[in-house]
């Protein structure tokens, strides 16, 4: 499986010092072996009996790795087992379809993580930039925010929305990182390279929604009490139920007043506002599913499902959070799909 090794390994034979062409040509078996070595064991099925014209380049290998990969033919790629690292797929050209844990994503611009099953169908013109992040690197970055190592892998929202300012800014960082490596400065300045690698990981944690998004965003070290974490996890697991701050406090085994103080100090919000934000996240996910035809219903159905009985207030909360109304989300998702 994915293994970046050490700095010494890269100086000896990796591409830690600059871009390296790993493959160009039509030998399917050779390309398959190279990708298996760099990424993970996988199945590669060329469609329509067309001829492979592959391109595989290592931009950088270090604490994170960046590659550019195109097959020059239409094909399906399926890892042999769930991932044990994070992979961010960034399309540069062509088209593709990514399926994660059996669900088709709205865009090939996506992230998958440890334990998840991912597959891709790529067009002949497809060319992707692929960022790989070992779990231990992500865990270390998250521990700065939590005050301790997480006990399970991060669960990211898998679809990156390039219309979002934060995501667009982070994609710009990836482009700048590739230019930084190609310039040769990375090989001359390992300290700057290490800072840039950490910037990519920390930037991703702040740009893309995940299980700990509301913890320590931009605030450095945050040691979150277990009671707050238990209440936060209770919200995620029971958001579809008619729970209240009192239920959250009981789940965390603290008083409501203590819970309010913990949320204020460590999450800069109230328990009720946090619960509402969790429900809005699920609402947006379900609205996109409705727009793409993966689920039935309409805005009212989805709002009621997640406990929003006053549709006027719901629309106001949603607009304040996402900058558009629920109906606009439905329309925009249909257009982008």
C-alpha positions as CSV (number, residue, x, y, z in Angstrom):
1,X,0.0,0.0,0.0
2,X,0.9,3.7,-0.2
3,X,4.3,4.4,1.5
4,X,6.3,7.5,1.0
5,X,9.3,6.4,3.0
6,X,11.9,8.8,4.4
7,X,13.7,11.9,3.2
8,X,16.8,9.8,2.6
9,X,14.9,7.4,0.5
10,X,13.7,10.2,-1.7
11,X,17.1,11.7,-2.1
12,X,18.4,8.3,-3.2
13,X,15.7,7.4,-5.8
14,X,12.4,9.2,-5.3
15,X,11.1,12.4,-6.8
16,X,11.5,14.5,-3.6
17,X,13.9,16.8,-5.4
18,X,11.8,17.5,-8.4
19,X,9.4,16.2,-11.1
20,X,10.1,12.8,-12.5
21,X,8.5,11.1,-15.5
22,X,7.6,7.6,-14.3
23,X,5.9,6.4,-17.4
24,X,5.0,7.4,-20.9
25,X,3.8,4.8,-23.4
26,X,1.3,2.0,-24.1
27,X,2.5,-0.9,-21.9
28,X,-0.6,-1.6,-19.7
29,X,1.2,-4.0,-17.4
30,X,4.1,-1.7,-16.8
31,X,1.8,1.3,-15.9
32,X,-0.3,-1.0,-13.7
33,X,2.7,-2.1,-11.8
34,X,4.0,1.5,-11.3
35,X,0.6,2.7,-10.0
36,X,0.3,-0.3,-7.7
37,X,3.7,0.5,-6.3
38,X,3.0,4.2,-5.8
39,X,-0.7,4.0,-4.8
40,X,-2.2,0.6,-4.0
41,X,-3.1,-2.8,-5.6
42,X,-5.9,-2.1,-8.1
43,X,-7.7,-3.4,-11.1
44,X,-7.4,-1.4,-14.4
45,X,-9.9,-2.2,-17.1
46,X,-9.4,-0.6,-20.5
47,X,-12.8,-0.1,-22.3
48,X,-13.6,-0.5,-25.9
49,X,-10.3,-2.3,-26.6
50,X,-8.6,1.0,-27.3
51,X,-4.9,1.6,-27.1
52,X,-3.3,2.9,-23.9
53,X,-1.3,6.2,-24.2
54,X,-0.4,6.7,-20.6
55,X,1.4,9.5,-18.8
56,X,2.4,9.1,-15.1
57,X,4.6,11.8,-13.5
58,X,5.8,12.2,-9.9
59,X,5.7,15.9,-9.0
60,X,6.8,15.3,-5.4
61,X,7.2,12.7,-2.8
62,X,7.8,13.7,0.8
63,X,5.5,13.8,3.8
64,X,2.8,14.1,1.1
65,X,3.0,13.1,-2.5
66,X,1.7,14.8,-5.7
67,X,1.4,13.0,-9.0
68,X,-0.1,13.7,-12.5
69,X,-1.7,10.8,-14.2
70,X,-3.5,10.3,-17.5
71,X,-4.2,7.0,-19.3
72,X,-4.9,8.3,-22.8
73,X,-7.8,5.9,-23.1
74,X,-11.2,5.3,-21.5
75,X,-10.9,2.9,-18.6
76,X,-12.1,1.9,-15.1
77,X,-9.8,1.9,-12.1
78,X,-10.8,0.0,-8.9
79,X,-8.5,-0.5,-5.9
80,X,-8.4,-4.1,-4.7
81,X,-9.2,-3.0,-1.1
82,X,-10.3,0.0,0.9
83,X,-7.7,2.9,1.1
84,X,-5.4,3.3,4.1
85,X,-4.5,6.9,3.1
86,X,-6.2,10.1,1.8
87,X,-6.3,10.8,-1.9
88,X,-7.5,14.1,-3.4
89,X,-8.3,13.8,-7.1
90,X,-8.0,17.1,-9.0
91,X,-9.0,17.0,-12.7
92,X,-6.8,19.0,-15.1
93,X,-8.4,17.8,-18.3
94,X,-11.1,15.5,-19.6
95,X,-14.0,14.0,-17.7
96,X,-14.5,11.2,-15.1
97,X,-16.9,9.7,-12.6
98,X,-15.9,8.8,-9.1
99,X,-17.8,6.4,-7.0
100,X,-17.2,6.3,-3.2
101,X,-18.6,3.6,-1.0
102,X,-21.1,2.7,-3.7
103,X,-22.3,6.3,-4.3
104,X,-21.6,8.4,-7.4
105,X,-20.1,11.7,-6.5
106,X,-21.3,14.9,-8.2
107,X,-17.8,15.7,-9.5
108,X,-14.4,13.9,-10.0
109,X,-12.9,16.7,-7.9
110,X,-13.1,14.7,-4.7
111,X,-11.4,13.3,-1.6
112,X,-11.4,9.7,-0.3
113,X,-9.9,8.4,2.9
114,X,-8.9,5.4,5.0
115,X,-11.4,2.6,5.0
116,X,-13.3,3.9,2.0
117,X,-13.9,2.0,-1.3
118,X,-13.3,4.2,-4.3
119,X,-13.5,3.5,-8.1
120,X,-13.2,5.8,-11.1
121,X,-14.3,5.8,-14.7
122,X,-12.1,8.1,-16.8
123,X,-12.4,9.5,-20.3
124,X,-9.7,9.2,-22.9
125,X,-8.7,12.9,-22.4
126,X,-8.7,12.6,-18.6
127,X,-5.6,14.0,-16.8
128,X,-5.7,14.2,-13.0
129,X,-3.4,15.7,-10.4
130,X,-3.5,13.4,-7.4
131,X,-2.4,14.4,-3.9
132,X,-1.8,11.6,-1.4
133,X,-1.7,12.2,2.3
134,X,-0.8,9.4,4.7
135,X,-3.2,8.9,7.6
136,X,-0.5,9.6,10.2
137,X,0.3,13.0,8.6
138,X,-3.4,14.0,8.7
139,X,-3.8,12.6,12.2
140,X,-0.8,14.7,13.4
141,X,-2.4,17.9,11.9
142,X,-5.7,17.1,13.5
143,X,-4.1,16.4,16.9
144,X,-2.9,20.1,17.0
145,X,-6.5,21.1,16.9
146,X,-7.9,18.4,19.2
147,X,-5.1,18.3,21.7
148,X,-4.8,14.6,21.1
149,X,-4.6,12.1,18.2
150,X,-8.0,11.2,16.8
151,X,-9.1,7.7,17.5
152,X,-10.5,7.2,13.9
153,X,-9.8,8.5,10.4
154,X,-11.2,11.8,9.4
155,X,-14.5,11.6,7.5
156,X,-14.4,14.4,4.9
157,X,-17.3,15.6,2.8
158,X,-16.1,13.8,-0.4
159,X,-17.1,16.3,-3.0
160,X,-15.0,19.5,-3.2
161,X,-16.9,22.5,-4.6
162,X,-14.6,24.6,-6.6
163,X,-17.2,27.4,-6.5
164,X,-16.4,27.8,-2.8
165,X,-13.8,30.5,-2.1
166,X,-11.9,28.3,0.4
167,X,-11.7,25.3,-1.9
168,X,-10.7,27.5,-4.8
169,X,-7.9,29.1,-2.7
170,X,-6.7,25.6,-1.6
171,X,-6.6,24.4,-5.2
172,X,-4.5,27.5,-6.0
173,X,-2.1,26.3,-3.3
174,X,-1.7,22.9,-4.9
175,X,-0.9,24.6,-8.3
176,X,1.6,26.8,-6.5
177,X,3.2,23.8,-4.9
178,X,3.6,22.1,-8.2
179,X,5.2,25.3,-9.6
180,X,7.4,25.5,-6.5
181,X,8.7,22.0,-7.1
182,X,9.2,22.5,-10.8
183,X,11.2,25.7,-10.2
184,X,13.9,23.7,-8.5
185,X,13.7,25.8,-5.3
186,X,12.2,22.9,-3.4
187,X,15.4,20.9,-3.8
188,X,17.4,23.8,-2.6
189,X,15.2,24.7,0.4
190,X,14.0,21.6,2.3
191,X,12.8,23.8,5.2
192,X,10.5,25.8,2.9
193,X,9.4,22.5,1.3
194,X,8.4,21.1,4.7
195,X,6.4,24.2,5.5
196,X,4.6,24.0,2.1
197,X,3.7,20.4,2.7
198,X,2.2,21.2,6.1
199,X,0.4,24.2,4.5
200,X,-1.3,21.9,2.0
201,X,-2.6,19.6,4.8
202,X,-3.7,22.3,7.2
203,X,-5.3,24.2,4.3
204,X,-7.3,21.2,3.3
205,X,-8.5,20.7,6.9
206,X,-9.8,24.3,6.8
207,X,-11.1,24.4,3.3
208,X,-13.1,21.1,3.2
209,X,-15.8,20.1,5.6
210,X,-15.0,17.1,7.9
211,X,-15.9,15.6,11.2
212,X,-13.7,18.1,13.2
213,X,-14.3,21.2,11.0
214,X,-15.6,23.3,13.9
215,X,-12.6,22.5,16.1
216,X,-9.7,24.9,16.2
217,X,-10.1,26.3,12.7
218,X,-7.4,28.9,12.3
219,X,-6.9,29.1,16.1
220,X,-3.9,26.8,16.7
221,X,-3.8,24.3,19.6
222,X,-7.3,23.6,21.1
223,X,-7.5,21.0,23.8
224,X,-11.2,20.1,23.7
225,X,-12.7,18.5,26.8
226,X,-14.1,15.0,26.4
227,X,-17.6,16.2,27.4
228,X,-17.7,18.6,24.5
229,X,-16.5,15.9,22.1
230,X,-19.1,13.5,23.4
231,X,-21.8,16.1,22.9
232,X,-20.6,16.9,19.4
233,X,-20.5,13.2,18.5
234,X,-24.0,12.8,20.0
235,X,-25.2,15.6,17.7
236,X,-23.8,13.9,14.6
237,X,-25.3,10.5,15.5
238,X,-28.8,11.8,16.5
239,X,-29.3,14.9,14.4
240,X,-32.3,13.2,12.8
241,X,-34.0,12.9,16.1
242,X,-35.9,15.6,18.2
243,X,-32.9,16.1,20.6
244,X,-32.3,19.2,22.7
245,X,-29.3,20.7,24.5
246,X,-30.5,18.9,27.6
247,X,-30.2,15.6,25.7
248,X,-26.7,16.6,24.6
249,X,-25.7,17.4,28.2
250,X,-27.0,14.0,29.5
251,X,-25.0,12.3,26.7
252,X,-21.9,14.2,27.8
253,X,-22.6,13.6,31.5
254,X,-22.5,17.3,32.4
255,X,-25.0,20.0,33.3
256,X,-26.5,22.1,30.6
257,X,-24.7,25.2,32.0
258,X,-21.3,23.4,31.8
259,X,-22.1,22.2,28.3
260,X,-22.9,25.8,27.2
261,X,-19.7,27.1,28.7
262,X,-17.7,24.3,27.0
263,X,-19.2,25.0,23.6
264,X,-18.6,28.7,24.1
265,X,-15.0,28.3,25.0
266,X,-14.0,25.6,22.6
267,X,-16.3,25.8,19.6
268,X,-17.3,29.5,19.9
269,X,-21.0,28.7,19.6
270,X,-23.9,27.4,21.6
271,X,-25.1,23.7,21.8
272,X,-28.3,24.7,20.0
273,X,-26.5,26.6,17.2
274,X,-24.1,23.7,16.8
275,X,-26.9,21.2,16.5
276,X,-28.5,23.5,13.9
277,X,-25.3,23.7,11.9
278,X,-25.0,19.9,11.9
279,X,-28.5,19.5,10.6
280,X,-27.9,22.1,7.9
281,X,-24.9,20.1,6.7
282,X,-27.1,17.0,6.3
283,X,-29.8,19.2,4.6
284,X,-27.4,20.4,2.0
285,X,-26.1,16.8,1.4
286,X,-29.7,15.6,0.9
287,X,-30.6,18.5,-1.4
288,X,-27.7,17.7,-3.7
289,X,-28.8,14.0,-3.7
290,X,-32.4,15.1,-4.7
291,X,-31.0,17.4,-7.5
292,X,-28.9,14.6,-8.9
293,X,-31.8,12.1,-8.9
294,X,-30.2,9.9,-6.2
295,X,-33.1,10.6,-3.7
296,X,-36.7,11.6,-3.9
297,X,-38.3,14.7,-2.3
298,X,-38.2,18.5,-2.3
299,X,-37.0,21.3,-0.1
300,X,-39.9,20.9,2.4
301,X,-39.4,17.2,2.7
302,X,-35.7,17.6,3.4
303,X,-36.2,20.4,5.9
304,X,-38.8,18.5,7.9
305,X,-36.6,15.4,7.9
306,X,-33.9,17.3,9.7
307,X,-36.2,19.0,12.2
308,X,-36.8,22.4,10.6
309,X,-40.5,22.9,11.0
310,X,-40.6,26.7,10.4
311,X,-39.6,27.0,6.7
312,X,-39.1,30.7,6.8
313,X,-36.5,30.6,9.6
314,X,-35.0,27.5,8.0
315,X,-34.4,29.4,4.7
316,X,-32.8,32.2,6.7
317,X,-30.4,29.9,8.5
318,X,-29.6,28.1,5.3
319,X,-28.9,31.3,3.4
320,X,-26.7,32.7,6.2
321,X,-24.7,29.5,6.2
322,X,-24.3,28.8,2.5
323,X,-24.9,32.1,0.8
324,X,-27.9,30.8,-1.2
325,X,-31.4,29.5,-0.6
326,X,-32.2,25.8,-0.5
327,X,-34.0,26.2,-3.8
328,X,-30.9,27.7,-5.4
329,X,-28.9,24.8,-4.1
330,X,-31.3,22.4,-6.0
331,X,-31.0,24.4,-9.2
332,X,-27.2,24.9,-9.0
333,X,-26.6,21.2,-8.3
334,X,-28.8,20.2,-11.3
335,X,-26.8,22.6,-13.5
336,X,-23.4,21.4,-12.3
337,X,-24.5,17.7,-12.6
